[in-house]
Amino acid sequence: MHSNVHKCYSVDDHNKLFPLAVKITRDDDEEKKIANRNEFEILKNLNHRNIVKCHKLFENELEGEMHIIMQYIEGIEVLDQIA
């Protein structure tokens, strides 16, 4: 059970040497929020060249959004590749 990505942006961080992205998800379901937190905790500890690196998780409870700061990968979306 995973949430849908609401928005995803490329962001500039002048303090970092690599590009970052922000993935924003929206969920009202507490189970999905817990799944998102667990997924983030797993991904932030992984270090593999074929897995996107996740850095931080911010929760905006007023908007019901989770913001995940992650490594930016240039290219097309995976769903566009397999559709």
Distance bins in CASP14 RR format, pairs under 12 A and 6 or more apart:
PFRMAT RR
TARGET T0000
AUTHOR 0000-0000-0000
RMODE 2
METHOD distances of the structure
MODEL  1
1 27 0 0 0 0 1 0 0 0 0 0 0
1 29 0 0 0 0 1 0 0 0 0 0 0
1 30 0 0 0 0 0 1 0 0 0 0 0
1 31 1 0 0 1 0 0 0 0 0 0 0
1 32 1 0 1 0 0 0 0 0 0 0 0
1 33 0 0 0 0 0 1 0 0 0 0 0
1 34 0 0 0 0 1 0 0 0 0 0 0
1 35 1 0 1 0 0 0 0 0 0 0 0
1 36 0 0 0 0 1 0 0 0 0 0 0
1 38 0 0 0 0 0 1 0 0 0 0 0
1 39 0 0 0 0 0 1 0 0 0 0 0
2 23 0 0 0 0 0 1 0 0 0 0 0
2 25 0 0 0 0 1 0 0 0 0 0 0
2 27 0 0 0 0 1 0 0 0 0 0 0
2 29 0 0 0 0 0 1 0 0 0 0 0
2 31 0 0 0 0 0 1 0 0 0 0 0
2 32 1 0 0 1 0 0 0 0 0 0 0
2 33 0 0 0 0 0 1 0 0 0 0 0
2 34 0 0 0 0 0 1 0 0 0 0 0
2 35 1 0 0 1 0 0 0 0 0 0 0
2 36 1 0 0 1 0 0 0 0 0 0 0
2 38 0 0 0 0 0 1 0 0 0 0 0
2 39 1 0 0 1 0 0 0 0 0 0 0
2 40 0 0 0 0 0 1 0 0 0 0 0
2 66 0 0 0 0 0 1 0 0 0 0 0
3 23 0 0 0 0 0 1 0 0 0 0 0
3 24 0 0 0 0 0 1 0 0 0 0 0
3 25 1 0 1 0 0 0 0 0 0 0 0
3 26 1 0 0 1 0 0 0 0 0 0 0
3 27 1 0 1 0 0 0 0 0 0 0 0
3 28 0 0 0 0 1 0 0 0 0 0 0
3 29 1 0 0 1 0 0 0 0 0 0 0
3 30 0 0 0 0 0 1 0 0 0 0 0
3 31 0 0 0 0 1 0 0 0 0 0 0
3 32 1 0 1 0 0 0 0 0 0 0 0
3 33 1 0 0 1 0 0 0 0 0 0 0
3 34 0 0 0 0 0 1 0 0 0 0 0
3 35 1 0 0 1 0 0 0 0 0 0 0
3 36 1 0 1 0 0 0 0 0 0 0 0
3 37 0 0 0 0 0 1 0 0 0 0 0
3 39 0 0 0 0 1 0 0 0 0 0 0
3 40 0 0 0 0 0 1 0 0 0 0 0
3 64 0 0 0 0 0 1 0 0 0 0 0
3 65 0 0 0 0 1 0 0 0 0 0 0
3 66 1 0 0 1 0 0 0 0 0 0 0
3 68 0 0 0 0 0 1 0 0 0 0 0
4 23 0 0 0 0 0 1 0 0 0 0 0
4 24 0 0 0 0 0 1 0 0 0 0 0
4 25 1 0 0 1 0 0 0 0 0 0 0
4 26 1 0 0 1 0 0 0 0 0 0 0
4 27 0 0 0 0 1 0 0 0 0 0 0
4 28 0 0 0 0 0 1 0 0 0 0 0
4 29 0 0 0 0 0 1 0 0 0 0 0
4 32 0 0 0 0 1 0 0 0 0 0 0
4 36 0 0 0 0 0 1 0 0 0 0 0
4 65 0 0 0 0 0 1 0 0 0 0 0
4 66 0 0 0 0 0 1 0 0 0 0 0
4 79 0 0 0 0 0 1 0 0 0 0 0
5 21 0 0 0 0 0 1 0 0 0 0 0
5 22 0 0 0 0 0 1 0 0 0 0 0
5 23 1 0 1 0 0 0 0 0 0 0 0
5 24 1 0 0 1 0 0 0 0 0 0 0
5 25 1 0 1 0 0 0 0 0 0 0 0
5 26 0 0 0 0 1 0 0 0 0 0 0
5 27 0 0 0 0 0 1 0 0 0 0 0
5 36 0 0 0 0 0 1 0 0 0 0 0
5 65 0 0 0 0 0 1 0 0 0 0 0
5 66 0 0 0 0 0 1 0 0 0 0 0
5 67 0 0 0 0 0 1 0 0 0 0 0
5 68 0 0 0 0 1 0 0 0 0 0 0
5 70 0 0 0 0 0 1 0 0 0 0 0
5 77 0 0 0 0 1 0 0 0 0 0 0
5 78 0 0 0 0 0 1 0 0 0 0 0
5 79 0 0 0 0 1 0 0 0 0 0 0
6 22 0 0 0 0 0 1 0 0 0 0 0
6 23 0 0 0 0 1 0 0 0 0 0 0
6 24 1 0 1 0 0 0 0 0 0 0 0
6 25 1 0 1 0 0 0 0 0 0 0 0
6 26 1 0 1 0 0 0 0 0 0 0 0
6 27 0 0 0 0 1 0 0 0 0 0 0
6 36 0 0 0 0 0 1 0 0 0 0 0
6 60 0 0 0 0 0 1 0 0 0 0 0
6 63 0 0 0 0 1 0 0 0 0 0 0
6 64 0 0 0 0 1 0 0 0 0 0 0
6 65 1 0 0 1 0 0 0 0 0 0 0
6 66 0 0 0 0 1 0 0 0 0 0 0
6 67 0 0 0 0 1 0 0 0 0 0 0
6 68 0 0 0 0 0 1 0 0 0 0 0
7 21 0 0 0 0 0 1 0 0 0 0 0
7 22 1 0 0 1 0 0 0 0 0 0 0
7 23 1 0 0 1 0 0 0 0 0 0 0
7 24 1 0 1 0 0 0 0 0 0 0 0
7 25 0 0 0 0 1 0 0 0 0 0 0
7 26 0 0 0 0 1 0 0 0 0 0 0
7 63 0 0 0 0 0 1 0 0 0 0 0
7 65 0 0 0 0 1 0 0 0 0 0 0
7 66 0 0 0 0 0 1 0 0 0 0 0
7 67 0 0 0 0 1 0 0 0 0 0 0
7 68 0 0 0 0 0 1 0 0 0 0 0
8 20 0 0 0 0 0 1 0 0 0 0 0
8 21 1 0 0 1 0 0 0 0 0 0 0
8 22 1 0 0 1 0 0 0 0 0 0 0
8 23 1 0 1 0 0 0 0 0 0 0 0
8 24 1 0 0 1 0 0 0 0 0 0 0
8 25 0 0 0 0 1 0 0 0 0 0 0
8 52 0 0 0 0 0 1 0 0 0 0 0
8 67 0 0 0 0 0 1 0 0 0 0 0
8 68 0 0 0 0 1 0 0 0 0 0 0
8 69 0 0 0 0 0 1 0 0 0 0 0
8 70 0 0 0 0 1 0 0 0 0 0 0
8 72 0 0 0 0 1 0 0 0 0 0 0
8 73 0 0 0 0 0 1 0 0 0 0 0
8 77 0 0 0 0 1 0 0 0 0 0 0
8 78 0 0 0 0 0 1 0 0 0 0 0
8 79 0 0 0 0 0 1 0 0 0 0 0
9 19 0 0 0 0 0 1 0 0 0 0 0
9 20 0 0 0 0 1 0 0 0 0 0 0
9 21 1 0 0 1 0 0 0 0 0 0 0
9 22 1 0 1 0 0 0 0 0 0 0 0
9 23 0 0 0 0 1 0 0 0 0 0 0
9 24 1 0 0 1 0 0 0 0 0 0 0
9 67 0 0 0 0 1 0 0 0 0 0 0
9 68 0 0 0 0 0 1 0 0 0 0 0
9 69 0 0 0 0 0 1 0 0 0 0 0
9 70 0 0 0 0 0 1 0 0 0 0 0
9 72 0 0 0 0 1 0 0 0 0 0 0
10 18 0 0 0 0 0 1 0 0 0 0 0
10 19 1 0 0 1 0 0 0 0 0 0 0
10 20 1 0 0 1 0 0 0 0 0 0 0
10 21 1 0 1 0 0 0 0 0 0 0 0
10 22 0 0 0 0 1 0 0 0 0 0 0
10 23 0 0 0 0 0 1 0 0 0 0 0
10 69 0 0 0 0 0 1 0 0 0 0 0
10 70 0 0 0 0 0 1 0 0 0 0 0
10 71 0 0 0 0 0 1 0 0 0 0 0
10 72 1 0 1 0 0 0 0 0 0 0 0
10 73 0 0 0 0 1 0 0 0 0 0 0
10 74 0 0 0 0 1 0 0 0 0 0 0
10 75 0 0 0 0 0 1 0 0 0 0 0
11 18 0 0 0 0 0 1 0 0 0 0 0
11 19 1 0 0 1 0 0 0 0 0 0 0
11 20 1 0 1 0 0 0 0 0 0 0 0
11 21 1 0 0 1 0 0 0 0 0 0 0
11 22 1 0 1 0 0 0 0 0 0 0 0
11 23 0 0 0 0 0 1 0 0 0 0 0
11 24 0 0 0 0 0 1 0 0 0 0 0
11 55 0 0 0 0 0 1 0 0 0 0 0
11 56 0 0 0 0 0 1 0 0 0 0 0
11 67 0 0 0 0 0 1 0 0 0 0 0
11 68 0 0 0 0 0 1 0 0 0 0 0
11 69 1 0 0 1 0 0 0 0 0 0 0
11 70 0 0 0 0 0 1 0 0 0 0 0
11 71 0 0 0 0 0 1 0 0 0 0 0
11 72 1 0 0 1 0 0 0 0 0 0 0
12 18 0 0 0 0 0 1 0 0 0 0 0
12 19 1 0 0 1 0 0 0 0 0 0 0
12 20 1 0 0 1 0 0 0 0 0 0 0
12 21 0 0 0 0 0 1 0 0 0 0 0
12 22 0 0 0 0 0 1 0 0 0 0 0
12 72 0 0 0 0 1 0 0 0 0 0 0
13 19 0 0 0 0 1 0 0 0 0 0 0
13 20 1 0 1 0 0 0 0 0 0 0 0
13 21 0 0 0 0 0 1 0 0 0 0 0
13 22 0 0 0 0 0 1 0 0 0 0 0
13 55 0 0 0 0 1 0 0 0 0 0 0
13 56 0 0 0 0 0 1 0 0 0 0 0
13 69 0 0 0 0 1 0 0 0 0 0 0
13 70 0 0 0 0 0 1 0 0 0 0 0
13 71 0 0 0 0 0 1 0 0 0 0 0
13 72 0 0 0 0 1 0 0 0 0 0 0
14 20 0 0 0 0 0 1 0 0 0 0 0
15 55 0 0 0 0 0 1 0 0 0 0 0
16 53 0 0 0 0 0 1 0 0 0 0 0
16 55 0 0 0 0 1 0 0 0 0 0 0
16 56 0 0 0 0 0 1 0 0 0 0 0
16 69 0 0 0 0 0 1 0 0 0 0 0
16 70 0 0 0 0 0 1 0 0 0 0 0
16 71 0 0 0 0 1 0 0 0 0 0 0
16 72 0 0 0 0 0 1 0 0 0 0 0
17 71 0 0 0 0 0 1 0 0 0 0 0
18 52 0 0 0 0 0 1 0 0 0 0 0
18 53 0 0 0 0 1 0 0 0 0 0 0
18 55 0 0 0 0 0 1 0 0 0 0 0
18 69 0 0 0 0 0 1 0 0 0 0 0
18 70 0 0 0 0 0 1 0 0 0 0 0
18 71 1 0 0 1 0 0 0 0 0 0 0
18 72 1 0 0 1 0 0 0 0 0 0 0
18 73 0 0 0 0 0 1 0 0 0 0 0
18 74 0 0 0 0 0 1 0 0 0 0 0
19 52 0 0 0 0 0 1 0 0 0 0 0
19 53 0 0 0 0 0 1 0 0 0 0 0
19 55 0 0 0 0 0 1 0 0 0 0 0
19 69 0 0 0 0 0 1 0 0 0 0 0
19 70 0 0 0 0 0 1 0 0 0 0 0
19 71 1 0 0 1 0 0 0 0 0 0 0
19 72 1 1 0 0 0 0 0 0 0 0 0
19 73 0 0 0 0 1 0 0 0 0 0 0
19 74 0 0 0 0 1 0 0 0 0 0 0
19 75 0 0 0 0 0 1 0 0 0 0 0
20 52 0 0 0 0 0 1 0 0 0 0 0
20 53 0 0 0 0 1 0 0 0 0 0 0
20 54 0 0 0 0 0 1 0 0 0 0 0
20 55 1 0 0 1 0 0 0 0 0 0 0
20 56 0 0 0 0 1 0 0 0 0 0 0
20 67 0 0 0 0 0 1 0 0 0 0 0
20 68 0 0 0 0 0 1 0 0 0 0 0
20 69 1 0 1 0 0 0 0 0 0 0 0
20 70 1 0 0 1 0 0 0 0 0 0 0
20 71 1 0 0 1 0 0 0 0 0 0 0
20 72 1 0 1 0 0 0 0 0 0 0 0
20 73 0 0 0 0 0 1 0 0 0 0 0
21 52 0 0 0 0 1 0 0 0 0 0 0
21 53 0 0 0 0 0 1 0 0 0 0 0
21 54 0 0 0 0 1 0 0 0 0 0 0
21 55 0 0 0 0 0 1 0 0 0 0 0
21 56 0 0 0 0 0 1 0 0 0 0 0
21 67 0 0 0 0 0 1 0 0 0 0 0
21 68 0 0 0 0 1 0 0 0 0 0 0
21 69 1 0 0 1 0 0 0 0 0 0 0
21 70 1 0 1 0 0 0 0 0 0 0 0
21 71 1 0 0 1 0 0 0 0 0 0 0
21 72 1 0 1 0 0 0 0 0 0 0 0
21 73 1 0 0 1 0 0 0 0 0 0 0
21 74 0 0 0 0 0 1 0 0 0 0 0
21 75 0 0 0 0 0 1 0 0 0 0 0
21 77 0 0 0 0 0 1 0 0 0 0 0
22 54 0 0 0 0 0 1 0 0 0 0 0
22 55 0 0 0 0 0 1 0 0 0 0 0
22 56 0 0 0 0 1 0 0 0 0 0 0
22 57 0 0 0 0 0 1 0 0 0 0 0
22 58 0 0 0 0 1 0 0 0 0 0 0
22 60 0 0 0 0 0 1 0 0 0 0 0
22 65 0 0 0 0 0 1 0 0 0 0 0
22 66 0 0 0 0 0 1 0 0 0 0 0
22 67 1 0 1 0 0 0 0 0 0 0 0
22 68 1 0 0 1 0 0 0 0 0 0 0
22 69 1 0 1 0 0 0 0 0 0 0 0
22 70 1 0 0 1 0 0 0 0 0 0 0
22 71 0 0 0 0 0 1 0 0 0 0 0
22 72 0 0 0 0 1 0 0 0 0 0 0
23 36 0 0 0 0 1 0 0 0 0 0 0
23 39 0 0 0 0 0 1 0 0 0 0 0
23 40 0 0 0 0 1 0 0 0 0 0 0
23 43 0 0 0 0 0 1 0 0 0 0 0
23 52 0 0 0 0 1 0 0 0 0 0 0
23 54 0 0 0 0 1 0 0 0 0 0 0
23 55 0 0 0 0 0 1 0 0 0 0 0
23 56 0 0 0 0 0 1 0 0 0 0 0
23 57 0 0 0 0 1 0 0 0 0 0 0
23 58 0 0 0 0 0 1 0 0 0 0 0
23 65 0 0 0 0 0 1 0 0 0 0 0
23 66 0 0 0 0 1 0 0 0 0 0 0
23 67 1 0 0 1 0 0 0 0 0 0 0
23 68 1 0 1 0 0 0 0 0 0 0 0
23 69 0 0 0 0 1 0 0 0 0 0 0
23 70 1 0 0 1 0 0 0 0 0 0 0
23 71 0 0 0 0 0 1 0 0 0 0 0
23 72 0 0 0 0 0 1 0 0 0 0 0
23 73 0 0 0 0 0 1 0 0 0 0 0
23 77 0 0 0 0 0 1 0 0 0 0 0
24 36 0 0 0 0 0 1 0 0 0 0 0
24 57 0 0 0 0 0 1 0 0 0 0 0
24 58 0 0 0 0 1 0 0 0 0 0 0
24 59 0 0 0 0 0 1 0 0 0 0 0
24 60 0 0 0 0 1 0 0 0 0 0 0
24 63 0 0 0 0 1 0 0 0 0 0 0
24 64 0 0 0 0 1 0 0 0 0 0 0
24 65 1 0 1 0 0 0 0 0 0 0 0
24 66 1 0 0 1 0 0 0 0 0 0 0
24 67 1 0 1 0 0 0 0 0 0 0 0
24 68 1 0 0 1 0 0 0 0 0 0 0
24 69 0 0 0 0 0 1 0 0 0 0 0
24 70 0 0 0 0 0 1 0 0 0 0 0
25 32 0 0 0 0 1 0 0 0 0 0 0
25 33 0 0 0 0 1 0 0 0 0 0 0
25 35 0 0 0 0 0 1 0 0 0 0 0
25 36 1 0 0 1 0 0 0 0 0 0 0
25 37 0 0 0 0 0 1 0 0 0 0 0
25 39 0 0 0 0 0 1 0 0 0 0 0
25 40 0 0 0 0 0 1 0 0 0 0 0
25 57 0 0 0 0 0 1 0 0 0 0 0
25 58 0 0 0 0 0 1 0 0 0 0 0
25 59 0 0 0 0 0 1 0 0 0 0 0
25 60 0 0 0 0 0 1 0 0 0 0 0
25 63 0 0 0 0 0 1 0 0 0 0 0
25 64 0 0 0 0 1 0 0 0 0 0 0
25 65 1 0 0 1 0 0 0 0 0 0 0
25 66 1 0 1 0 0 0 0 0 0 0 0
25 67 0 0 0 0 1 0 0 0 0 0 0
25 68 1 0 0 1 0 0 0 0 0 0 0
26 32 0 0 0 0 1 0 0 0 0 0 0
26 33 0 0 0 0 0 1 0 0 0 0 0
26 36 0 0 0 0 0 1 0 0 0 0 0
26 59 0 0 0 0 0 1 0 0 0 0 0
26 60 0 0 0 0 1 0 0 0 0 0 0
26 61 0 0 0 0 0 1 0 0 0 0 0
26 62 0 0 0 0 0 1 0 0 0 0 0
26 63 1 0 0 1 0 0 0 0 0 0 0
26 64 1 0 1 0 0 0 0 0 0 0 0
26 65 1 0 1 0 0 0 0 0 0 0 0
26 66 0 0 0 0 1 0 0 0 0 0 0
26 67 0 0 0 0 0 1 0 0 0 0 0
27 33 1 0 1 0 0 0 0 0 0 0 0
27 34 0 0 0 0 1 0 0 0 0 0 0
27 35 0 0 0 0 1 0 0 0 0 0 0
27 36 1 0 0 1 0 0 0 0 0 0 0
27 37 0 0 0 0 0 1 0 0 0 0 0
27 59 0 0 0 0 0 1 0 0 0 0 0
27 60 0 0 0 0 0 1 0 0 0 0 0
27 61 0 0 0 0 0 1 0 0 0 0 0
27 63 0 0 0 0 0 1 0 0 0 0 0
27 64 1 0 0 1 0 0 0 0 0 0 0
27 65 0 0 0 0 1 0 0 0 0 0 0
27 66 1 0 0 1 0 0 0 0 0 0 0
28 61 0 0 0 0 0 1 0 0 0 0 0
28 63 0 0 0 0 0 1 0 0 0 0 0
28 64 1 0 0 1 0 0 0 0 0 0 0
28 65 0 0 0 0 0 1 0 0 0 0 0
29 35 0 0 0 0 1 0 0 0 0 0 0
29 36 0 0 0 0 0 1 0 0 0 0 0
29 64 0 0 0 0 0 1 0 0 0 0 0
30 36 0 0 0 0 0 1 0 0 0 0 0
30 37 0 0 0 0 0 1 0 0 0 0 0
30 61 0 0 0 0 0 1 0 0 0 0 0
30 64 0 0 0 0 0 1 0 0 0 0 0
31 37 0 0 0 0 0 1 0 0 0 0 0
31 38 0 0 0 0 0 1 0 0 0 0 0
32 38 0 0 0 0 0 1 0 0 0 0 0
32 39 0 0 0 0 0 1 0 0 0 0 0
32 64 0 0 0 0 0 1 0 0 0 0 0
32 66 0 0 0 0 1 0 0 0 0 0 0
33 39 0 0 0 0 0 1 0 0 0 0 0
33 40 0 0 0 0 0 1 0 0 0 0 0
33 57 0 0 0 0 0 1 0 0 0 0 0
33 59 1 0 0 1 0 0 0 0 0 0 0
33 60 0 0 0 0 0 1 0 0 0 0 0
33 61 0 0 0 0 1 0 0 0 0 0 0
33 64 0 0 0 0 1 0 0 0 0 0 0
33 65 0 0 0 0 0 1 0 0 0 0 0
33 66 1 0 0 1 0 0 0 0 0 0 0
34 40 0 0 0 0 0 1 0 0 0 0 0
34 41 0 0 0 0 0 1 0 0 0 0 0
34 59 0 0 0 0 0 1 0 0 0 0 0
34 66 0 0 0 0 0 1 0 0 0 0 0
35 41 0 0 0 0 0 1 0 0 0 0 0
35 42 0 0 0 0 0 1 0 0 0 0 0
35 66 0 0 0 0 0 1 0 0 0 0 0
36 42 0 0 0 0 0 1 0 0 0 0 0
36 43 0 0 0 0 0 1 0 0 0 0 0
36 54 0 0 0 0 0 1 0 0 0 0 0
36 57 1 0 0 1 0 0 0 0 0 0 0
36 58 0 0 0 0 0 1 0 0 0 0 0
36 59 0 0 0 0 1 0 0 0 0 0 0
36 64 0 0 0 0 0 1 0 0 0 0 0
36 65 0 0 0 0 0 1 0 0 0 0 0
36 66 1 0 1 0 0 0 0 0 0 0 0
36 67 0 0 0 0 0 1 0 0 0 0 0
36 68 1 0 0 1 0 0 0 0 0 0 0
37 43 0 0 0 0 0 1 0 0 0 0 0
37 44 0 0 0 0 0 1 0 0 0 0 0
37 54 0 0 0 0 0 1 0 0 0 0 0
37 57 1 0 0 1 0 0 0 0 0 0 0
37 58 0 0 0 0 0 1 0 0 0 0 0
37 59 0 0 0 0 1 0 0 0 0 0 0
37 66 1 0 0 1 0 0 0 0 0 0 0
37 68 0 0 0 0 0 1 0 0 0 0 0
38 44 0 0 0 0 0 1 0 0 0 0 0
38 45 0 0 0 0 0 1 0 0 0 0 0
38 57 0 0 0 0 0 1 0 0 0 0 0
38 66 0 0 0 0 0 1 0 0 0 0 0
39 45 0 0 0 0 0 1 0 0 0 0 0
39 46 0 0 0 0 0 1 0 0 0 0 0
39 51 0 0 0 0 0 1 0 0 0 0 0
39 52 0 0 0 0 0 1 0 0 0 0 0
39 54 0 0 0 0 1 0 0 0 0 0 0
39 57 0 0 0 0 1 0 0 0 0 0 0
39 66 0 0 0 0 0 1 0 0 0 0 0
39 68 0 0 0 0 1 0 0 0 0 0 0
39 70 0 0 0 0 0 1 0 0 0 0 0
40 46 0 0 0 0 0 1 0 0 0 0 0
40 52 0 0 0 0 0 1 0 0 0 0 0
40 53 0 0 0 0 0 1 0 0 0 0 0
40 54 1 0 1 0 0 0 0 0 0 0 0
40 55 0 0 0 0 1 0 0 0 0 0 0
40 56 0 0 0 0 1 0 0 0 0 0 0
40 57 1 0 1 0 0 0 0 0 0 0 0
40 58 0 0 0 0 0 1 0 0 0 0 0
40 59 0 0 0 0 0 1 0 0 0 0 0
40 66 0 0 0 0 1 0 0 0 0 0 0
40 67 0 0 0 0 0 1 0 0 0 0 0
40 68 1 0 0 1 0 0 0 0 0 0 0
40 69 0 0 0 0 1 0 0 0 0 0 0
40 70 0 0 0 0 1 0 0 0 0 0 0
41 54 0 0 0 0 1 0 0 0 0 0 0
41 56 0 0 0 0 0 1 0 0 0 0 0
41 57 0 0 0 0 1 0 0 0 0 0 0
41 68 0 0 0 0 0 1 0 0 0 0 0
42 48 0 0 0 0 0 1 0 0 0 0 0
42 51 0 0 0 0 1 0 0 0 0 0 0
42 54 0 0 0 0 1 0 0 0 0 0 0
42 57 0 0 0 0 0 1 0 0 0 0 0
43 51 1 0 0 1 0 0 0 0 0 0 0
43 52 1 0 0 1 0 0 0 0 0 0 0
43 53 1 0 0 1 0 0 0 0 0 0 0
43 54 1 0 1 0 0 0 0 0 0 0 0
43 55 0 0 0 0 1 0 0 0 0 0 0
43 56 0 0 0 0 0 1 0 0 0 0 0
43 57 0 0 0 0 1 0 0 0 0 0 0
43 68 0 0 0 0 1 0 0 0 0 0 0
43 69 0 0 0 0 0 1 0 0 0 0 0
43 70 1 0 0 1 0 0 0 0 0 0 0
43 71 0 0 0 0 0 1 0 0 0 0 0
44 51 0 0 0 0 0 1 0 0 0 0 0
44 52 0 0 0 0 0 1 0 0 0 0 0
44 53 1 0 0 1 0 0 0 0 0 0 0
44 54 1 0 1 0 0 0 0 0 0 0 0
44 55 1 0 0 1 0 0 0 0 0 0 0
44 56 0 0 0 0 1 0 0 0 0 0 0
44 57 1 0 0 1 0 0 0 0 0 0 0
44 68 0 0 0 0 1 0 0 0 0 0 0
44 69 0 0 0 0 1 0 0 0 0 0 0
44 70 0 0 0 0 1 0 0 0 0 0 0
44 71 0 0 0 0 0 1 0 0 0 0 0
45 51 0 0 0 0 0 1 0 0 0 0 0
45 53 0 0 0 0 0 1 0 0 0 0 0
45 54 0 0 0 0 1 0 0 0 0 0 0
45 55 0 0 0 0 0 1 0 0 0 0 0
46 52 0 0 0 0 1 0 0 0 0 0 0
46 53 1 0 0 1 0 0 0 0 0 0 0
46 54 0 0 0 0 1 0 0 0 0 0 0
46 70 0 0 0 0 0 1 0 0 0 0 0
46 71 0 0 0 0 0 1 0 0 0 0 0
47 53 1 0 0 1 0 0 0 0 0 0 0
47 54 0 0 0 0 0 1 0 0 0 0 0
47 71 0 0 0 0 0 1 0 0 0 0 0
48 71 0 0 0 0 0 1 0 0 0 0 0
49 71 0 0 0 0 0 1 0 0 0 0 0
49 73 0 0 0 0 0 1 0 0 0 0 0
50 71 0 0 0 0 0 1 0 0 0 0 0
50 73 0 0 0 0 0 1 0 0 0 0 0
51 70 0 0 0 0 0 1 0 0 0 0 0
51 71 0 0 0 0 1 0 0 0 0 0 0
51 73 0 0 0 0 0 1 0 0 0 0 0
52 68 0 0 0 0 1 0 0 0 0 0 0
52 69 0 0 0 0 0 1 0 0 0 0 0
52 70 1 0 1 0 0 0 0 0 0 0 0
52 71 1 0 1 0 0 0 0 0 0 0 0
52 72 0 0 0 0 1 0 0 0 0 0 0
52 73 1 0 0 1 0 0 0 0 0 0 0
52 74 0 0 0 0 0 1 0 0 0 0 0
52 78 0 0 0 0 0 1 0 0 0 0 0
53 68 0 0 0 0 0 1 0 0 0 0 0
53 69 0 0 0 0 1 0 0 0 0 0 0
53 70 1 0 0 1 0 0 0 0 0 0 0
53 71 1 0 1 0 0 0 0 0 0 0 0
53 72 0 0 0 0 0 1 0 0 0 0 0
53 73 0 0 0 0 1 0 0 0 0 0 0
54 66 0 0 0 0 0 1 0 0 0 0 0
54 67 0 0 0 0 0 1 0 0 0 0 0
54 68 1 0 1 0 0 0 0 0 0 0 0
54 69 1 0 0 1 0 0 0 0 0 0 0
54 70 1 0 1 0 0 0 0 0 0 0 0
54 71 1 0 0 1 0 0 0 0 0 0 0
54 72 0 0 0 0 0 1 0 0 0 0 0
55 67 0 0 0 0 0 1 0 0 0 0 0
55 68 0 0 0 0 1 0 0 0 0 0 0
55 69 1 0 1 0 0 0 0 0 0 0 0
55 70 1 0 0 1 0 0 0 0 0 0 0
55 71 1 0 0 1 0 0 0 0 0 0 0
55 72 0 0 0 0 0 1 0 0 0 0 0
56 66 0 0 0 0 0 1 0 0 0 0 0
56 67 0 0 0 0 1 0 0 0 0 0 0
56 68 1 0 0 1 0 0 0 0 0 0 0
56 69 1 0 1 0 0 0 0 0 0 0 0
56 70 0 0 0 0 1 0 0 0 0 0 0
56 71 0 0 0 0 0 1 0 0 0 0 0
57 65 0 0 0 0 0 1 0 0 0 0 0
57 66 1 0 0 1 0 0 0 0 0 0 0
57 67 1 0 0 1 0 0 0 0 0 0 0
57 68 1 0 1 0 0 0 0 0 0 0 0
57 69 1 0 0 1 0 0 0 0 0 0 0
57 70 0 0 0 0 1 0 0 0 0 0 0
58 64 0 0 0 0 0 1 0 0 0 0 0
58 65 0 0 0 0 1 0 0 0 0 0 0
58 66 1 0 0 1 0 0 0 0 0 0 0
58 67 1 0 1 0 0 0 0 0 0 0 0
58 68 0 0 0 0 1 0 0 0 0 0 0
58 69 1 0 0 1 0 0 0 0 0 0 0
58 70 0 0 0 0 0 1 0 0 0 0 0
59 65 1 0 0 1 0 0 0 0 0 0 0
59 66 1 0 1 0 0 0 0 0 0 0 0
59 67 1 0 0 1 0 0 0 0 0 0 0
59 68 0 0 0 0 0 1 0 0 0 0 0
60 66 1 0 0 1 0 0 0 0 0 0 0
60 67 1 0 0 1 0 0 0 0 0 0 0
60 68 0 0 0 0 0 1 0 0 0 0 0
61 67 0 0 0 0 0 1 0 0 0 0 0
75 81 0 0 0 0 1 0 0 0 0 0 0
76 82 0 0 0 0 0 1 0 0 0 0 0
76 83 0 0 0 0 0 1 0 0 0 0 0
77 83 0 0 0 0 1 0 0 0 0 0 0
END
